[in-house]
Amino acid sequence: MDKKQNNSESSRPAASVQEIGLVLQPGGSKKLAELRRKAQTNPPPPVDAAHTIHEIPADLKAEVAAELKNARRLIDEKIADIMSRFPAGKQNKLFSFRYGSVDAIKRMDLNDAFKRLGIAHNQVNMRLIAGLDYYGDAAGNRGNQVNPSETAE
């Protein structure tokens, strides 16, 4: 079986590609120019590692307080690192979808918070701070204030 070569394909001109410019010239849209100007003048604010400083309870031992302070630093840095990867204006929402709210993480047991955020446990002495939350209280007890109307039954 002989294959026949088609000479008509070889006689076709080669395709040429021409560079196409922008669809809309840079000065062609007032709305785009305004958006560009805003983006250049207002860069997104950096995420702070610690938004507020919380007092460590005075009833904790010195070594427990030191480990709690170190654990807080690690949690704050990890939260700031994760949020810095998200677009400005959607950081809290996207963080909440993946990890839960920042407040909920700070209220949970430090061991659970480290697991949720993916922080190595060997960076702190977890035995000393087991059962404590970010604020130094027993995990889950912060913000659970009793409503007076509920106790008057």
N, C-alpha and C positions, 0 to 999 in steps of 0.2 A: 504494500500500500504506500503509495507516494503521497506525501503531503504537498499540497500546492501552496506556494507562497503568494500572498496577495500584494501585488505591487502598488495598489492604490493607497495602502496605509503608509507606505514609506514616502510617498510623494506629498503627503499632507504637510502643511507648514507647522512648525513647532508652536506650541501655545506660549504666549508671553503674558507675564503678570505685571500689571502696573500698580504702583503704590497709590493707595487711596488715602487722602487726608482725613482730617476729622470730619465727622458728620456735621457738626456745628462749629463754626469758627469761635475761638476763645472770646471774642468781644461781641458775639452775636446774640447773647441772651442776658438780659438784665437779672433774671432770677438766678441763673447759674453763677453769674459774676458775684451776686450778693452772697450766695452760699459759699463760694470759694473764699471771699473776703472774710466771712465769719469763721470759717475753718482755720484760716491762717492767723487771725488775730486772737482767737480763743482756743488754745490747745486744751485738751482734756486735763482736768486737775489730777495730780498723782494721788494714788490711794495711800493714806497714812497707815503705818503699821499699827499704831495705837491711837484711836480717836479720843478716848478719855482715859484718865488714870483713875483706877479704882483702888481704894484703900484695902490693905491686907488686914484681916481681923487680928486684933491684938492678942486674942487668946491662943493663937498658934505658936508652937515652938519655933525658935529661930531657924533651925534647919528645915523645918516644914515650910516656913515662910519663904526661905531662899529657893526651895524646889518649886513652890507655887509660882513665885516670880519668874523663874526660868521657864516653867510650863506656859505661863501667860505670854511671855515673849515669843515662844515657839508658835503658839496658836495665832497670835496677832500677825506674825511674819508670814505664816502660811496662808492665812485669810487674805492678807494684802497681796501676796504673790498670785493667788488664784484669781482674785478680782482684777488685778492688773492685766490679765489676759483677755478679759471681756471688754466689749466696746463701752465707752463712756455713756452713762445714762441708763445702761441696762445691767450694770454690774450686780446690784443687789438682787434683781429679779432672776438673772441667770444663775447666780450663786445659790439662791434659794431653791431653784429647780433641782440642782445637782446635789447640794449638801444639806439643805434645810436653812432656816434663817440663822443669822449670826447670833441672835439672842438665844435661840434654842440650843445652838452648839455650846454657848457659854454657860447655859444652865445645866447641861448634861454632865455626867461623871467625866473626869478628865481622861480616864482610860478610853471611854467610848468616843470622846471628842478626838483623841489622837487617832483612833481607828478610822473614824469618819473622814478626817482630813488627810490621812495617809502619812502621819508623822511617826518616825521611828520612836519606839518606847524606850530605847536604851539611852536617850538623851537626857532623861530625868530619872530620879529614883521614884518609880511609880508606887512602891510600897508605902512611902511616906505620905503621898497625896491621894492614895486610893480613897474613894468615897467623897472626895471634894469636887466642887465645880470650879469654874474660872474665878469666881469671887471669893473662894475660900469657905463657903458654906457647904453643908451636906448637900449632895447632888439632888436637884429637883425641888429644894425647899425655898429657893429665892422667888419672890413674887407671888407666893401662895398665901396671900393675906386673907384672913377670915372676914367674911362679910357679916356685919352685926345682925342683919335681918335673917340670915340663915341660922344663927345660934338661938334666936328667940322663938323657939317652937313650943 
